[in-house]
Amino acid sequence: MAKSIKVGFKESVASYHSIVQDIRARKIAPIYLLMGDEEFFIDKLSDVLAVEVLSEAERAFNQIVAYGKDSDSGDIINFARQMPMMGRYQVVIVKEAQQLKKIDQLALYTKSPSKTTILVLCHKQKSVDKRGQLYKSIVAGKGVVLESVKPRDYEISSWLDTFIKNKGCSIAPKALSMIVEHLGADITKISNEVDKLLICLPKDTKLISADHIEQNIGISKDFNNFELTKALSEKNIGRALMIADYFAKNPKDNPFVVTLTMLFSHFQRIFIYNYQKWLTTHRKLPMPSDMELCKMLKLPTPFFLTEYKQAAMLYPNRSVFGILGLIREYDMRSKGMNSGGLNDGELLRELLLKFFAS
């Protein structure tokens, strides 16, 4: 038996754009199963189907929106078997389909779907069991499946860069890092903030800068984790401690746990770069290209690679080992283990001083 291919965030993005392209080319499938733990693509594709398949006049008569918690499979099958009024298609959208009672019984319909109904199942939080009859019948009946997978932290930057380019704009690397650092992996929240930002930008702006982010989203361009890791890469103790003091005064906007995560990732990348240099020197292996190094370090563009090349000269791996150990120690202390009564701001300052002493 052939093994199913594991779907990741990258595949979800590609699948989403392919399905949207087909819909706009009027290649309409009888069933759309939109499933997975990333709600962004499920909601966006559901919106596309709600707007693109029927005209505004047709939607008044031929579009039905049902909710899983208020329905069962029998209700949905009855809706789907109805004939459209004064049009070629009717669209039945089932929101929160994961709450649908007896959802597996929908296979009774999906094995032989109506040619005049477009059934859209929005199944969030998890995927439908691919071993079940519902999934198999949708695939066999030429239905379309979108498996929407949450991104890993390192996948956000490249997605956001492309997302903004698709809107006719571009973003500076520092501004990109500021958004990702501040908003994390919540791409729904990120897309909403970017949409609001684009509305607020001066007319004909083609490049989003760090100043734009600070002015419109409220993220400091001078005091953030991006600037902190940069100061550490340069061994600029004064600058690093100044940022730590700012974090201590604004703890809600700069949680210690997020800073620790960023610091760990930063020094882990320095370790990987140092190891590649060691392989080149001691094993006579060729040094990877900048693009290959970006992939190894999970960096969105080579722009960020310069910092790691500089940091590697200042932090040999014997120092990096000690620093990674310190980060783990202070992570435990931030959770109350041997904290010595210090608050997060004091712990960060103490941690940074130990970095420079290592």
Buried (B, 14 or more C-beta within 10 A) or exposed (E): EEEEEEBBBBBBBEBBEEBBEEBEEEEBBBBBBBBBEBBBBBBBBBEBBBEBBBEEEBBEEBBBEBBBEEBBBBBBBEBBEBEBEEBEBBBBBBBBBBBBEEBBBBBBBBBEBBEBBBBBBBBBEEBBEEEEBBBBBBBEBEBBBBBBBBBEEBBBBBBBBEBBEEEEBEBBBBBBBBBBBBBBBBBBEBBEBBEEBBEEBEEEEEEBBBEBBBBBBEBBBEBBBBBBBBBBBBBBBEBBBBBBBBBBEEEEBBEBEBBBBBBBBBBBBBBBBBBBBEBEEEEEEEEBEBEEBBEBBBBBBEBBBEBBBBBBEEBBBEBBEBBBEBBEBBBEBBEEEEBEEBEBBBBBBBBBBBBEEB
